[in-house]
Amino acid sequence: MTASAFLMSLAGILLAASIISFIPAIHMRRRDAALRSRCTSRTTGWVSGYSTSKQVTGSTFLPEVTYRVNGTAYTVTGPTFASYQARTVSGPGAVGHPATNIADIHDLPEELCVYDNADDPKATGNAMREPFPEGTQVDVHYDPERPSRAYVIRVPGTSSFAKVFTLLGVVELVAAVIFAFISLLW
């Protein structure tokens, strides 16, 4: 195999990888845009528990919110965040169970940060229970055509995963173009 053919093959592989990287990024962006555009009705829901399947970090689980539309009860997990991060803290500020960076549930940060206590390794619990105790009322935005499609409080900005896949796809695409160009000059 000549160097030119090798570089062109490498360019093709990188182009395919780029396309594969763009697929989840496009899917996540479209999903969020669809939620924003379709969920035009609003109601009040209440935290009815915590999802055992939507684990954020450690033992932190997102709230499950129950809401009613036309007499039918629905459940949605949320709110969601663009990214999640866990940090360990110690010292006088680190007391009791894990805490979060949520100061006000009506002004949520884009990134959820869960702080674990390094001084008390037995301090466990769901960090979302403090800002979202059971029974807390929250806004639920739902699709009037399909009320089971909903989100809690707001749809966050572009997720970190979508940003990473987009960046990876761009890097792979640029590399593919460079290798293809070099192979043509070789």
Phi, psi and omega in degrees: 000132180283163179298322180296316179293322179297314180295323178293322177296317178298321178297319178296318179296317179294324177296316178297318179297323178298314179298317179296325179289325181288333184302306179294327179296315179295318179300313181296319180293319179294319179300314180294318179296320179296319178299314181299318185280328184272327185274078186262349179259154183227144176216175177258131176243177179222147178291119183250356180167198181225136185292130176274349181258342182255072180276133181271295178213147177049244180250028180263122182239144179288150178293147169259128184245128178259138179216160181240138175225121180053040177083355179258134180270138177230159177231137177226146177266133178163177009284163176251167184228159180294329178203164180233144181214143176244136177229148177255130180239157176216169179101193186298330181282346183264098179229144172066216187285169177301149180236173179232175176267017179276113178268326183214125183291346178267357177223070186285143174287156177291325181250127176272127177243125179253126181257118176265151183269114180286333184282340181227086183297344178273354179285101180235170177146171181274113182296341180279351179292329182289308179285335182231067178293156179304137181096347179299133178271134180222158177285135174238126176258129184225162179275117181297335178282331181216083187302341178287344177272114186204169171216158183260128176065299181196160172269125182291169176297185181305130182291157178299323179298316179297320178296317180296314180295323177295312179298316179299317179297319179295314180299315180295321179294316178297316179298320179298317179296317180298312180295321178295318179296316179296320181295328178287330179278340185293000000 
